[in-house]
Amino acid sequence: MPRPAGPAAGRPGRRAVHGRLRDSRPGPPDRSGRVDPTVNAAAPTAAQVTVPGIEARWPVGTVQSVTPLAGGSVNAAYRVQAQAGVFHLRVYRDPRLDRARREHAAVRVARAAGIPTPRVLPTHTGDTVTDLNGHWAALFEVTPGAPIPRAHLTPGHAESLGAFLADLHGRLPHSVDFPVSVLGPPASAEATVQELRQIEAAILALPHPDPVDGWALARTRQRLTHLRSAPDDAPVADHLPRRFLHGDYHDGNVFFLGERPAAIIDWEQPRLAPRAWEIVRALHFCFALDTVLGAVFLRAYRAHQPLAADELRAGTELYGALQERNVWTYRSVYLDGNPAPRAFIRPPPYRPFPELWREAGLR
């Protein structure tokens, strides 16, 4: 499972296990467009995730095996083979309990709306999150099907992804009774430049940089050049209403059976945001703005939900501005000490999103 900031918290402790979400709605603004863990906690080791530890916490019977899974950019994941079946164990890197509880609340909302998503299993005490050797953890049902590797996505998959997102937007409530981060305006150009300079300094200080570090350094410097030459904090037409969204809709979080979606996973970063923002984000994440696949996706979405060109254009402007100021990947790797997002670092050159969108010709 591959990314809203709140107040920092210490490591999990017994007193916090029974904490509950307060009955409130909008949380703090999220300007990143991608989750920002702001976490320095070390990922759990396989030795910390033990068979006795799982059996003591969840009513799954005898556990035969626990297998680490690759691919998570933030959390650790394990396949648990137990007497009661096969399960997915998520061990959270973030020590803040409210983050896990928000995910589980979003799962309950989605399942109540008829959206296919795996259930979170209760522990022996009836909770859905527990302390597993110093890390918060949760056990999920295993989802049928599997994600389609991005390079293998076909027009048929693109059509299904567009229709599935339209169905999610039709089923999810517009608001919920638990705290959710609100997608805020972009960070200022000045703040972004300052953070990019910190990242540049951190890369230059590496004792043994590798080619990926070289890519990151080149792209950081290219973005600094772009920000210095771009108009300072040009206003973004951000008039679109916010509503409750999955927040991380992309091909890696949609499980397919054939060319049809069977389920969606990973509700760890729900937010209140314009639906057009999520549509544009999906076009970028799933297809890298491929013209053919993107056009199929949009046609399928519009076959199920109305989407005016003006709304899509406004969502594109907002997403593009947020992307320009989004330094989550490099901050996580070079300032927060989380190596997993290195997988998202791409070779240069850095190109601003509005330029890529114009070339794609999507509308």
NUFI-878020 format. One line per 4 residues: number of its first residue (from 1); for each residue z, x, y of C-alpha. Coordinates in Angstrom, 1 decimal, m for minus. Example, Ala and Ser with C-alpha at 12.3 -4.5 7.8 and 13.67 -1.06 7.14 Angstrom:
<rs>
1> 7.8/12.3/m4.5  7.1/13.7/m1.1
</rs>
This chain:
<rs>
1> 0.0/0.0/0.0  m1.0/1.8/3.1  1.2/0.9/9.6  6.2/m2.1/16.0
5> 9.0/0.1/17.1  12.5/m1.1/17.6  15.9/0.6/18.1  16.5/3.6/16.0
9> 19.0/3.3/13.2  20.9/5.6/10.9  20.4/6.1/7.2  21.0/3.0/5.0
13> 24.7/2.2/4.4  26.5/m0.4/2.4  27.7/m2.3/5.5  24.1/m3.0/6.5
17> 22.8/m4.2/3.2  23.7/m7.8/4.0  22.3/m7.8/7.5  19.9/m10.7/8.4
21> 17.2/m11.3/10.9  18.3/m13.0/14.1  16.7/m16.3/14.9  14.4/m15.1/17.6
25> 10.7/m14.9/18.1  8.9/m12.2/20.1  10.1/m8.7/19.4  9.4/m5.5/21.5
29> 5.8/m4.9/22.6  3.6/m2.8/20.4  0.9/m0.9/22.2  m0.4/1.1/19.3
33> m2.7/m1.2/17.4  m1.3/0.5/14.3  2.3/0.6/13.1  4.3/3.5/14.6
37> 7.1/4.4/12.2  8.8/6.8/14.6  10.7/8.0/11.5  11.7/11.5/10.4
41> 13.3/10.4/7.2  12.1/12.3/4.2  10.2/10.3/1.6  12.2/9.7/m1.6
45> 11.5/12.1/m4.6  10.6/10.8/m8.0  14.0/12.1/m9.2  15.8/9.7/m6.8
49> 13.9/6.6/m8.3  15.6/6.4/m11.7  15.4/3.9/m14.6  19.2/3.2/m14.4
53> 18.9/2.6/m10.7  16.2/0.0/m11.1  17.9/m1.8/m14.0  21.2/m1.9/m12.0
57> 19.5/m3.6/m9.1  16.9/m6.0/m10.4  17.0/m8.5/m13.4  13.9/m7.1/m15.1
61> 15.5/m6.0/m18.4  15.0/m2.6/m19.9  12.7/m0.4/m17.9  10.3/1.6/m20.0
65> 8.6/3.8/m17.3  8.5/4.5/m13.6  5.2/6.0/m12.4  4.6/7.3/m8.8
69> 1.6/5.9/m7.1  m0.6/7.7/m4.6  m2.1/6.3/m1.4  0.8/5.0/0.8
73> 0.6/6.4/4.3  4.2/5.5/5.2  6.2/4.4/2.1  6.6/5.6/m1.5
77> 5.3/3.4/m4.2  5.9/3.2/m8.0  4.6/1.2/m11.0  7.5/m0.1/m13.0
81> 6.9/m1.1/m16.6  9.9/m3.2/m17.7  10.9/m5.8/m20.3  10.1/m8.6/m17.9
85> 6.6/m7.2/m17.0  4.9/m4.8/m14.6  6.1/m4.5/m11.0  5.4/m2.6/m7.8
89> 8.4/m0.8/m6.4  8.2/0.0/m2.7  10.7/2.6/m1.3  10.7/2.5/2.5
93> 10.6/5.7/4.5  11.8/3.9/7.6  15.7/3.7/7.5  15.7/0.5/9.7
97> 16.6/m2.5/7.5  15.1/m5.0/9.9  11.6/m3.6/9.2  11.9/m4.5/5.4
101> 13.4/m7.9/6.2  10.6/m8.7/8.6  8.0/m7.9/5.9  9.8/m10.1/3.4
105> 10.1/m13.0/5.9  6.3/m12.7/6.5  5.7/m12.8/2.8  7.7/m16.1/2.5
109> 5.7/m17.6/5.4  2.4/m16.6/3.8  3.3/m17.9/0.4  4.5/m21.2/1.9
113> 1.1/m21.5/3.6  m0.7/m21.1/0.3  m1.9/m17.6/0.9  m2.1/m15.5/m2.3
117> 0.3/m12.6/m1.9  2.8/m11.1/m4.3  6.3/m12.4/m4.4  9.3/m10.2/m3.6
121> 11.7/m10.2/m6.5  15.4/m10.9/m5.8  18.0/m8.4/m6.8  21.0/m9.2/m9.1
125> 22.8/m10.3/m5.9  20.0/m12.5/m4.7  18.8/m10.3/m1.9  15.2/m8.9/m1.6
129> 16.0/m5.5/m0.3  18.6/m3.0/m1.6  19.8/0.6/m1.1  18.2/2.8/m3.8
133> 19.8/6.2/m3.6  19.7/6.4/0.2  16.5/4.5/0.8  15.8/0.8/1.3
137> 13.7/m0.6/m1.6  12.1/m3.8/m2.8  10.4/m4.9/m6.0  7.2/m6.9/m5.9
141> 5.1/m8.8/m8.4  1.9/m7.0/m9.4  m1.2/m8.4/m7.7  m4.2/m9.3/m9.9
145> m7.4/m7.4/m9.2  m7.8/m4.2/m7.1  m9.1/m3.1/m3.7  m12.7/m2.1/m3.5
149> m13.2/1.6/m2.4  m14.5/1.5/1.1  m17.7/3.4/0.2  m18.5/0.7/m2.4
153> m18.2/m2.3/m0.1  m21.3/m4.5/m0.3  m22.6/m7.4/1.9  m21.0/m9.7/m0.7
157> m17.6/m8.1/m0.2  m18.1/m8.2/3.6  m18.8/m11.9/3.4  m15.7/m12.5/1.3
161> m13.6/m10.4/3.7  m14.8/m12.4/6.7  m14.2/m15.8/5.0  m10.8/m14.7/3.7
165> m9.6/m13.6/7.2  m10.8/m16.9/8.6  m8.8/m18.7/5.9  m5.7/m16.6/6.8
169> m6.1/m17.5/10.4  m6.4/m21.2/9.5  m3.4/m21.2/7.2  m0.8/m19.0/9.0
173> 1.4/m20.7/11.6  0.9/m19.7/15.2  4.6/m18.8/15.6  7.5/m17.9/13.2
177> 11.3/m18.1/13.5  12.0/m14.4/13.0  11.4/m11.4/15.3  7.8/m10.1/15.4
181> 6.4/m7.4/17.7  4.1/m8.6/20.4  0.9/m6.7/20.9  1.3/m5.3/24.4
185> m1.0/m3.7/26.9  m2.3/m0.2/26.4  m0.1/2.7/27.3  m1.0/4.4/30.6
189> m3.5/7.2/30.6  m0.9/9.5/32.0  1.5/8.8/29.2  m1.2/9.3/26.6
193> m2.3/12.6/28.1  1.3/13.9/28.1  1.7/13.0/24.4  m1.6/14.5/23.5
197> m0.5/17.7/25.2  2.6/17.7/23.0  0.5/17.2/19.9  m1.9/20.0/21.0
201> 1.1/22.4/21.4  2.5/21.4/18.0  m0.9/22.1/16.3  m1.2/25.5/18.1
205> 2.3/26.4/16.9  1.5/25.9/13.2  1.9/29.2/11.4  m1.0/28.5/8.9
209> m3.3/25.8/10.2  m6.0/24.5/7.8  m9.4/22.9/8.5  m7.8/19.4/9.0
213> m5.5/20.9/11.6  m8.6/22.3/13.2  m10.3/18.9/13.3  m7.1/17.4/14.8
217> m7.0/20.1/17.5  m10.7/19.6/18.4  m10.4/15.8/18.6  m7.2/16.0/20.6
221> m8.9/18.3/23.2  m12.0/16.1/23.3  m9.9/13.0/23.9  m8.0/14.8/26.7
225> m11.3/15.6/28.3  m12.4/12.0/28.0  m9.1/10.7/29.5  m9.3/13.1/32.4
229> m12.8/11.9/33.2  m12.3/8.2/32.6  m11.1/5.8/35.3  m7.3/5.8/35.5
233> m5.9/2.8/33.8  m8.8/0.5/34.3  m7.5/m3.1/33.9  m8.3/m4.8/30.6
237> m9.1/m8.5/30.6  m6.2/m9.5/28.4  m6.0/m13.3/28.7  m6.2/m14.2/25.0
241> m3.2/m16.1/23.5  m1.0/m14.3/21.0  m0.3/m15.8/17.6  1.2/m14.8/14.3
245> m1.1/m12.5/12.3  m0.9/m10.3/9.2  m1.5/m7.3/11.5  m3.0/m4.9/9.0
249> m6.0/m6.7/7.6  m8.4/m4.3/6.0  m10.2/m3.7/2.6  m7.3/m1.6/1.2
253> m4.9/m4.5/1.5  m7.2/m7.1/0.0  m7.4/m7.2/m3.8  m10.6/m8.4/m5.4
257> m11.6/m9.9/m8.7  m15.4/m9.3/m8.7  m16.6/m10.0/m5.1  m13.9/m12.6/m4.4
261> m10.5/m11.8/m2.8  m7.6/m12.5/m5.2  m4.7/m11.6/m2.9  m3.6/m9.8/0.2
265> m0.7/m7.3/0.3  1.4/m5.3/2.8  3.0/m7.6/5.4  5.0/m4.8/6.8
269> 3.5/m5.0/10.3  3.0/m8.6/11.3  2.7/m9.2/15.0  1.9/m11.7/17.7
273> m1.6/m10.8/18.8  m5.0/m12.3/19.6  m7.0/m13.2/16.5  m10.1/m11.5/18.1
277> m8.1/m8.3/18.2  m7.5/m8.5/14.4  m11.2/m9.4/13.8  m12.4/m6.3/15.7
281> m9.8/m4.1/14.0  m11.0/m5.3/10.6  m14.6/m4.5/11.6  m13.6/m1.0/12.6
285> m11.3/m0.3/9.6  m13.3/m1.9/6.8  m16.9/m1.0/7.8  m16.6/1.7/10.6
289> m18.6/m0.9/12.7  m21.5/m0.8/10.3  m24.1/m3.2/11.8  m25.2/m4.9/8.6
293> m21.8/m5.3/7.0  m20.2/m6.2/10.3  m22.8/m8.9/11.0  m22.3/m10.4/7.5
297> m18.5/m10.4/8.1  m18.8/m12.2/11.4  m21.2/m14.8/10.1  m18.8/m15.6/7.2
301> m15.8/m15.8/9.6  m17.7/m18.2/11.9  m18.7/m20.4/9.0  m15.0/m21.2/8.6
305> m13.5/m20.8/12.1  m15.1/m21.1/15.5  m15.4/m17.7/17.4  m17.0/m17.7/20.8
309> m18.8/m14.6/22.0  m16.6/m14.4/25.0  m13.4/m14.4/22.8  m14.8/m11.6/20.6
313> m15.8/m9.6/23.7  m12.3/m9.9/25.1  m10.8/m8.9/21.8  m13.1/m5.9/21.7
317> m12.1/m4.7/25.2  m8.4/m5.0/24.3  m8.8/m3.2/20.9  m10.9/m0.5/22.5
321> m8.4/0.2/25.2  m5.5/0.3/22.6  m7.5/2.6/20.4  m8.2/5.0/23.3
325> m4.4/5.3/23.9  m3.4/5.2/20.2  m2.0/8.6/19.0  m0.1/7.2/16.0
329> m1.8/9.4/13.3  m1.4/12.7/15.1  2.1/11.8/16.4  3.2/11.0/12.8
333> 1.8/14.2/11.4  2.5/16.8/14.1  5.6/15.4/15.9  7.3/13.2/13.4
337> 6.8/15.3/10.3  5.1/12.7/8.1  2.2/14.3/6.3  0.8/11.2/4.7
341> m1.4/10.1/7.7  m3.3/13.4/7.5  m5.7/11.3/5.3  m6.8/9.5/8.5
345> m7.7/12.6/10.4  m11.5/12.8/10.7  m13.9/15.7/11.7  m14.9/15.9/15.4
349> m16.3/14.7/17.7  m14.0/12.2/19.2  m16.0/9.2/20.5  m14.5/6.3/22.5
353> m14.5/3.0/20.7  m16.5/1.1/23.4  m19.4/3.6/22.9  m19.3/3.0/19.1
357> m19.2/m0.8/19.6  m22.2/m0.8/21.9  m24.2/1.2/19.3  m23.2/m1.2/16.5
361> m24.6/m4.2/18.5  m22.1/m6.6/17.0  m21.4/m9.9/18.8
</rs>
